[in-house]
Amino acid sequence: MRFFSDNAAAVCQPVLDALAAANHVDTAYDDDALSQRLNCAMGEVFETEVEALWVSTGTAANALALAALCPPHGSIICHREAHIQNDECGAPEFYTHGAKLLLGDGEGAKLTPEGIAGIADGIRDDVHQMQPHAVSITQASEYGMVYAINEVAAIGDLCRARGWGLHMDGARFANAIAALDCAAADITWRAGVDMLSFGFVKNGGMSAETLILFGDARVKATEIKYCRKRGGHLLSKGRYLAAQVLAMLEDDLWLANGSAANAAAKLIADAAPDRLVYPAEANEVFIRLSAEEAASLRAKGFDFYDWGVGEARLVTSWDQREDEIAPLAEAIAAL
């Protein structure tokens, strides 16, 4: 009964079937038939023309995007709890060749236009300081909260006004869309997002993520392809990554899986409303637990991460059934 991370979830069967179906000779790298379908398939999801590039990890997708949006002498504004700051071992700085991450605050690991402007306005406009070139937000956030359409649009407006790029780390993008019940376009390019790291691994995929470029940012595709190769992320048998992504898009499987994970989290959150540290809007639940209470849950076989002092993080996955979730919900309610 593991609630550590959705990274540990099973690979869904349609993805495994797609991998088997792709197991034949085709052109190498990204010139194969499946990879060539990605732009069109993603264009249908986002209701516009896009450039869609597969990569094997979310860290690579984030770092490649930020390297295209920010020069080495520039800076990127993100939340201090952002994955790119705390969990990517300096990959954004490595791929940008030295760009600086400027850290902001905000409830539930969400940035606000006011907070972003406050950081930028404190930077002198001279060569002695690194000027902002991009903002990166996480959807859903590291604390399981979701940016509403108007919240992303407000940040997008600020970025446009200042000539910055806007990147969205969508490691749990499916969970966010399922929670918002909106069109994928409304929360991305229509709200001013230039690049999206579209996550699949946490949501039933095996080893494929996709970097989506919108609007004018599509001109960066060639540059990113060179960076992807130089950074060691151009797989010779790229059709197996494309196959996974296309399988997840078929019949909106990505969205169904995100909805299932969210529903599982809601069962836990509903059992402990007074313990919630943040609203459980996606598939992460943060609750207050004493050390003794955490130990008692672990003694019953439930595994999860402690999150600071007196708190715990519980993450649900697309493949967890209600009869697996209910015992944890009941155990928490009984504390």
Helices and strands as residue ranges (DSSP letters): G 6-8, H 13-21, H 33-36, H 38-46, E 50-55, H 58-69, E 74-79, H 83-86, H 91-95, E 100-104, G 107-109, H 113-121, E 131-138, H 149-162, E 165-170, H 173-180, G 189-191, E 195-198, G 201-203, E 209-214, G 215-220, H 221-230, H 239-249, G 250-252, H 253-271, G 273-275, E 284-288, H 291-299, E 305-306, E 311-315, H 322-333
